[in-house]
C-alpha cells in the first residue's frame, strides 16, 4: 500500500496546505446561533440589528410634501430629545406610524382634517 493510505479518505483537506480541515459540529453551530439569537432578543432593536433594514419589509409610501417637511423636522427634534445625532429616518417613520396606530383618536382627527367624516 502507498504511504499515508491509513489517512481518512473522506476528510476535507485544505487545498493549499494539503492539511485536513476540521469541520464544525452542526449541533454546536446551531447552539451558537440559538445563543446569539437569544442575546439579540435581549437587546433593544437599535443594537440587535446589523443595519436599519434588518427585520423590516419594504412598503412603498406616498406622502404629501408638507408631511415630508414635518418628518425632517421631527427627525431633528428627536435627535435633540434623544441626544443622538444618528436617528435614522426609517426609524422615525416607523415610530411615527406606530404612534398613530397606538393613538387612533389622534389619527382619526388628522383624517377628519383631510375631509373624512365630513
PyMOL CGO cylinders between C-alpha atoms (Angstrom):
from pymol import cmd
from pymol.cgo import CYLINDER

trace = [
    CYLINDER, 0.00, 0.00, 0.00, 1.04, 3.59, -0.54, 0.3, 1, 1, 1, 1, 1, 1,
    CYLINDER, 1.04, 3.59, -0.54, 2.29, 5.66, 2.35, 0.3, 1, 1, 1, 1, 1, 1,
    CYLINDER, 2.29, 5.66, 2.35, -0.48, 7.61, 4.01, 0.3, 1, 1, 1, 1, 1, 1,
    CYLINDER, -0.48, 7.61, 4.01, -3.05, 5.04, 2.97, 0.3, 1, 1, 1, 1, 1, 1,
    CYLINDER, -3.05, 5.04, 2.97, -4.26, 4.93, 6.58, 0.3, 1, 1, 1, 1, 1, 1,
    CYLINDER, -4.26, 4.93, 6.58, -5.45, 8.55, 6.43, 0.3, 1, 1, 1, 1, 1, 1,
    CYLINDER, -5.45, 8.55, 6.43, -9.19, 9.21, 6.36, 0.3, 1, 1, 1, 1, 1, 1,
    CYLINDER, -9.19, 9.21, 6.36, -10.09, 9.22, 2.64, 0.3, 1, 1, 1, 1, 1, 1,
    CYLINDER, -10.09, 9.22, 2.64, -13.24, 11.25, 3.38, 0.3, 1, 1, 1, 1, 1, 1,
    CYLINDER, -13.24, 11.25, 3.38, -11.55, 14.03, 5.40, 0.3, 1, 1, 1, 1, 1, 1,
    CYLINDER, -11.55, 14.03, 5.40, -11.68, 17.51, 3.88, 0.3, 1, 1, 1, 1, 1, 1,
    CYLINDER, -11.68, 17.51, 3.88, -8.29, 18.89, 3.02, 0.3, 1, 1, 1, 1, 1, 1,
    CYLINDER, -8.29, 18.89, 3.02, -7.14, 22.47, 2.77, 0.3, 1, 1, 1, 1, 1, 1,
    CYLINDER, -7.14, 22.47, 2.77, -6.25, 22.72, -0.94, 0.3, 1, 1, 1, 1, 1, 1,
    CYLINDER, -6.25, 22.72, -0.94, -3.24, 24.99, -0.42, 0.3, 1, 1, 1, 1, 1, 1,
    CYLINDER, -3.24, 24.99, -0.42, -1.57, 23.25, 2.51, 0.3, 1, 1, 1, 1, 1, 1,
    CYLINDER, -1.57, 23.25, 2.51, -2.84, 19.73, 1.98, 0.3, 1, 1, 1, 1, 1, 1,
    CYLINDER, -2.84, 19.73, 1.98, -3.69, 19.53, 5.68, 0.3, 1, 1, 1, 1, 1, 1,
    CYLINDER, -3.69, 19.53, 5.68, -7.00, 18.28, 6.96, 0.3, 1, 1, 1, 1, 1, 1,
    CYLINDER, -7.00, 18.28, 6.96, -9.67, 20.89, 7.68, 0.3, 1, 1, 1, 1, 1, 1,
    CYLINDER, -9.67, 20.89, 7.68, -11.65, 20.45, 10.87, 0.3, 1, 1, 1, 1, 1, 1,
    CYLINDER, -11.65, 20.45, 10.87, -15.37, 20.62, 10.13, 0.3, 1, 1, 1, 1, 1, 1,
    CYLINDER, -15.37, 20.62, 10.13, -17.72, 22.44, 12.50, 0.3, 1, 1, 1, 1, 1, 1,
    CYLINDER, -17.72, 22.44, 12.50, -20.01, 20.27, 14.55, 0.3, 1, 1, 1, 1, 1, 1,
    CYLINDER, -20.01, 20.27, 14.55, -23.53, 21.11, 13.23, 0.3, 1, 1, 1, 1, 1, 1,
    CYLINDER, -23.53, 21.11, 13.23, -25.00, 20.73, 16.71, 0.3, 1, 1, 1, 1, 1, 1,
    CYLINDER, -25.00, 20.73, 16.71, -22.51, 23.19, 18.23, 0.3, 1, 1, 1, 1, 1, 1,
    CYLINDER, -22.51, 23.19, 18.23, -23.06, 25.62, 15.35, 0.3, 1, 1, 1, 1, 1, 1,
    CYLINDER, -23.06, 25.62, 15.35, -26.83, 25.50, 15.84, 0.3, 1, 1, 1, 1, 1, 1,
    CYLINDER, -26.83, 25.50, 15.84, -26.40, 26.03, 19.59, 0.3, 1, 1, 1, 1, 1, 1,
    CYLINDER, -26.40, 26.03, 19.59, -24.18, 29.07, 18.92, 0.3, 1, 1, 1, 1, 1, 1,
    CYLINDER, -24.18, 29.07, 18.92, -26.80, 30.53, 16.56, 0.3, 1, 1, 1, 1, 1, 1,
    CYLINDER, -26.80, 30.53, 16.56, -29.56, 29.98, 19.12, 0.3, 1, 1, 1, 1, 1, 1,
    CYLINDER, -29.56, 29.98, 19.12, -27.42, 31.64, 21.80, 0.3, 1, 1, 1, 1, 1, 1,
    CYLINDER, -27.42, 31.64, 21.80, -26.74, 34.63, 19.51, 0.3, 1, 1, 1, 1, 1, 1,
    CYLINDER, -26.74, 34.63, 19.51, -30.46, 34.89, 18.68, 0.3, 1, 1, 1, 1, 1, 1,
    CYLINDER, -30.46, 34.89, 18.68, -31.33, 34.83, 22.38, 0.3, 1, 1, 1, 1, 1, 1,
    CYLINDER, -31.33, 34.83, 22.38, -28.75, 37.53, 23.12, 0.3, 1, 1, 1, 1, 1, 1,
    CYLINDER, -28.75, 37.53, 23.12, -30.01, 39.75, 20.29, 0.3, 1, 1, 1, 1, 1, 1,
    CYLINDER, -30.01, 39.75, 20.29, -33.60, 39.40, 21.54, 0.3, 1, 1, 1, 1, 1, 1,
    CYLINDER, -33.60, 39.40, 21.54, -32.48, 40.86, 24.86, 0.3, 1, 1, 1, 1, 1, 1,
    CYLINDER, -32.48, 40.86, 24.86, -31.02, 43.94, 23.18, 0.3, 1, 1, 1, 1, 1, 1,
    CYLINDER, -31.02, 43.94, 23.18, -33.14, 46.89, 22.07, 0.3, 1, 1, 1, 1, 1, 1,
    CYLINDER, -33.14, 46.89, 22.07, -33.90, 46.80, 18.35, 0.3, 1, 1, 1, 1, 1, 1,
    CYLINDER, -33.90, 46.80, 18.35, -31.36, 49.57, 17.62, 0.3, 1, 1, 1, 1, 1, 1,
    CYLINDER, -31.36, 49.57, 17.62, -28.50, 47.41, 18.90, 0.3, 1, 1, 1, 1, 1, 1,
    CYLINDER, -28.50, 47.41, 18.90, -29.77, 43.95, 17.95, 0.3, 1, 1, 1, 1, 1, 1,
    CYLINDER, -29.77, 43.95, 17.95, -29.79, 44.70, 14.23, 0.3, 1, 1, 1, 1, 1, 1,
    CYLINDER, -29.79, 44.70, 14.23, -26.90, 44.91, 11.79, 0.3, 1, 1, 1, 1, 1, 1,
    CYLINDER, -26.90, 44.91, 11.79, -28.44, 47.71, 9.74, 0.3, 1, 1, 1, 1, 1, 1,
    CYLINDER, -28.44, 47.71, 9.74, -31.58, 49.85, 9.61, 0.3, 1, 1, 1, 1, 1, 1,
    CYLINDER, -31.58, 49.85, 9.61, -33.32, 47.48, 7.16, 0.3, 1, 1, 1, 1, 1, 1,
    CYLINDER, -33.32, 47.48, 7.16, -33.00, 44.35, 9.33, 0.3, 1, 1, 1, 1, 1, 1,
    CYLINDER, -33.00, 44.35, 9.33, -36.30, 42.63, 10.14, 0.3, 1, 1, 1, 1, 1, 1,
    CYLINDER, -36.30, 42.63, 10.14, -38.26, 45.11, 8.03, 0.3, 1, 1, 1, 1, 1, 1,
    CYLINDER, -38.26, 45.11, 8.03, -40.21, 44.69, 4.84, 0.3, 1, 1, 1, 1, 1, 1,
    CYLINDER, -40.21, 44.69, 4.84, -40.15, 47.44, 2.26, 0.3, 1, 1, 1, 1, 1, 1,
    CYLINDER, -40.15, 47.44, 2.26, -43.50, 49.18, 1.97, 0.3, 1, 1, 1, 1, 1, 1,
    CYLINDER, -43.50, 49.18, 1.97, -43.91, 51.96, -0.57, 0.3, 1, 1, 1, 1, 1, 1,
    CYLINDER, -43.91, 51.96, -0.57, -45.39, 55.07, 0.96, 0.3, 1, 1, 1, 1, 1, 1,
    CYLINDER, -45.39, 55.07, 0.96, -46.59, 58.19, -0.78, 0.3, 1, 1, 1, 1, 1, 1,
    CYLINDER, -46.59, 58.19, -0.78, -46.71, 61.28, 1.41, 0.3, 1, 1, 1, 1, 1, 1,
    CYLINDER, -46.71, 61.28, 1.41, -47.55, 64.91, 0.89, 0.3, 1, 1, 1, 1, 1, 1,
    CYLINDER, -47.55, 64.91, 0.89, -44.73, 67.45, 0.59, 0.3, 1, 1, 1, 1, 1, 1,
    CYLINDER, -44.73, 67.45, 0.59, -45.77, 69.16, 3.84, 0.3, 1, 1, 1, 1, 1, 1,
    CYLINDER, -45.77, 69.16, 3.84, -45.63, 65.80, 5.63, 0.3, 1, 1, 1, 1, 1, 1,
    CYLINDER, -45.63, 65.80, 5.63, -42.14, 65.20, 4.24, 0.3, 1, 1, 1, 1, 1, 1,
    CYLINDER, -42.14, 65.20, 4.24, -41.06, 68.58, 5.63, 0.3, 1, 1, 1, 1, 1, 1,
    CYLINDER, -41.06, 68.58, 5.63, -42.59, 67.78, 9.02, 0.3, 1, 1, 1, 1, 1, 1,
    CYLINDER, -42.59, 67.78, 9.02, -40.86, 64.40, 9.01, 0.3, 1, 1, 1, 1, 1, 1,
    CYLINDER, -40.86, 64.40, 9.01, -37.46, 66.06, 8.62, 0.3, 1, 1, 1, 1, 1, 1,
    CYLINDER, -37.46, 66.06, 8.62, -38.28, 68.45, 11.47, 0.3, 1, 1, 1, 1, 1, 1,
    CYLINDER, -38.28, 68.45, 11.47, -39.43, 65.54, 13.63, 0.3, 1, 1, 1, 1, 1, 1,
    CYLINDER, -39.43, 65.54, 13.63, -36.19, 63.67, 12.93, 0.3, 1, 1, 1, 1, 1, 1,
    CYLINDER, -36.19, 63.67, 12.93, -34.11, 66.67, 14.04, 0.3, 1, 1, 1, 1, 1, 1,
    CYLINDER, -34.11, 66.67, 14.04, -36.29, 67.20, 17.12, 0.3, 1, 1, 1, 1, 1, 1,
    CYLINDER, -36.29, 67.20, 17.12, -35.96, 63.53, 18.09, 0.3, 1, 1, 1, 1, 1, 1,
    CYLINDER, -35.96, 63.53, 18.09, -32.18, 63.67, 17.66, 0.3, 1, 1, 1, 1, 1, 1,
    CYLINDER, -32.18, 63.67, 17.66, -32.16, 66.59, 20.12, 0.3, 1, 1, 1, 1, 1, 1,
    CYLINDER, -32.16, 66.59, 20.12, -34.56, 64.90, 22.54, 0.3, 1, 1, 1, 1, 1, 1,
    CYLINDER, -34.56, 64.90, 22.54, -32.61, 61.63, 22.48, 0.3, 1, 1, 1, 1, 1, 1,
    CYLINDER, -32.61, 61.63, 22.48, -29.17, 63.31, 22.43, 0.3, 1, 1, 1, 1, 1, 1,
    CYLINDER, -29.17, 63.31, 22.43, -28.29, 61.18, 19.42, 0.3, 1, 1, 1, 1, 1, 1,
    CYLINDER, -28.29, 61.18, 19.42, -27.36, 62.67, 16.04, 0.3, 1, 1, 1, 1, 1, 1,
    CYLINDER, -27.36, 62.67, 16.04, -27.89, 59.36, 14.22, 0.3, 1, 1, 1, 1, 1, 1,
    CYLINDER, -27.89, 59.36, 14.22, -31.63, 58.81, 14.48, 0.3, 1, 1, 1, 1, 1, 1,
    CYLINDER, -31.63, 58.81, 14.48, -32.48, 57.20, 11.17, 0.3, 1, 1, 1, 1, 1, 1,
    CYLINDER, -32.48, 57.20, 11.17, -35.37, 58.49, 9.08, 0.3, 1, 1, 1, 1, 1, 1,
    CYLINDER, -35.37, 58.49, 9.08, -36.60, 54.91, 8.61, 0.3, 1, 1, 1, 1, 1, 1,
    CYLINDER, -36.60, 54.91, 8.61, -36.84, 54.53, 12.40, 0.3, 1, 1, 1, 1, 1, 1,
    CYLINDER, -36.84, 54.53, 12.40, -38.63, 57.88, 12.71, 0.3, 1, 1, 1, 1, 1, 1,
    CYLINDER, -38.63, 57.88, 12.71, -41.20, 56.93, 10.07, 0.3, 1, 1, 1, 1, 1, 1,
    CYLINDER, -41.20, 56.93, 10.07, -41.94, 53.57, 11.69, 0.3, 1, 1, 1, 1, 1, 1,
    CYLINDER, -41.94, 53.57, 11.69, -42.09, 55.06, 15.20, 0.3, 1, 1, 1, 1, 1, 1,
    CYLINDER, -42.09, 55.06, 15.20, -44.48, 57.78, 13.99, 0.3, 1, 1, 1, 1, 1, 1,
    CYLINDER, -44.48, 57.78, 13.99, -46.59, 55.13, 12.26, 0.3, 1, 1, 1, 1, 1, 1,
    CYLINDER, -46.59, 55.13, 12.26, -46.73, 53.08, 15.48, 0.3, 1, 1, 1, 1, 1, 1,
    CYLINDER, -46.73, 53.08, 15.48, -47.63, 56.20, 17.46, 0.3, 1, 1, 1, 1, 1, 1,
    CYLINDER, -47.63, 56.20, 17.46, -50.57, 56.70, 15.10, 0.3, 1, 1, 1, 1, 1, 1,
    CYLINDER, -50.57, 56.70, 15.10, -51.57, 53.06, 15.41, 0.3, 1, 1, 1, 1, 1, 1,
    CYLINDER, -51.57, 53.06, 15.41, -51.43, 53.27, 19.20, 0.3, 1, 1, 1, 1, 1, 1,
    CYLINDER, -51.43, 53.27, 19.20, -53.43, 56.50, 19.22, 0.3, 1, 1, 1, 1, 1, 1,
    CYLINDER, -53.43, 56.50, 19.22, -56.35, 56.00, 16.82, 0.3, 1, 1, 1, 1, 1, 1,
    CYLINDER, -56.35, 56.00, 16.82, -58.21, 59.09, 18.09, 0.3, 1, 1, 1, 1, 1, 1,
    CYLINDER, -58.21, 59.09, 18.09, -55.33, 61.32, 17.00, 0.3, 1, 1, 1, 1, 1, 1,
    CYLINDER, -55.33, 61.32, 17.00, -55.14, 59.51, 13.67, 0.3, 1, 1, 1, 1, 1, 1,
    CYLINDER, -55.14, 59.51, 13.67, -58.89, 59.98, 13.20, 0.3, 1, 1, 1, 1, 1, 1,
    CYLINDER, -58.89, 59.98, 13.20, -58.53, 63.70, 13.96, 0.3, 1, 1, 1, 1, 1, 1,
    CYLINDER, -58.53, 63.70, 13.96, -55.99, 64.08, 11.16, 0.3, 1, 1, 1, 1, 1, 1,
    CYLINDER, -55.99, 64.08, 11.16, -58.23, 62.14, 8.76, 0.3, 1, 1, 1, 1, 1, 1,
    CYLINDER, -58.23, 62.14, 8.76, -61.15, 64.42, 9.70, 0.3, 1, 1, 1, 1, 1, 1,
    CYLINDER, -61.15, 64.42, 9.70, -58.94, 67.43, 8.88, 0.3, 1, 1, 1, 1, 1, 1,
    CYLINDER, -58.94, 67.43, 8.88, -58.44, 65.85, 5.47, 0.3, 1, 1, 1, 1, 1, 1,
    CYLINDER, -58.44, 65.85, 5.47, -62.16, 65.59, 4.92, 0.3, 1, 1, 1, 1, 1, 1,
    CYLINDER, -62.16, 65.59, 4.92, -63.12, 62.18, 6.26, 0.3, 1, 1, 1, 1, 1, 1,
    CYLINDER, -63.12, 62.18, 6.26, -66.36, 62.14, 8.26, 0.3, 1, 1, 1, 1, 1, 1,
    CYLINDER, -66.36, 62.14, 8.26, -67.28, 65.46, 6.57, 0.3, 1, 1, 1, 1, 1, 1,
]
cmd.load_cgo(trace, "trace")
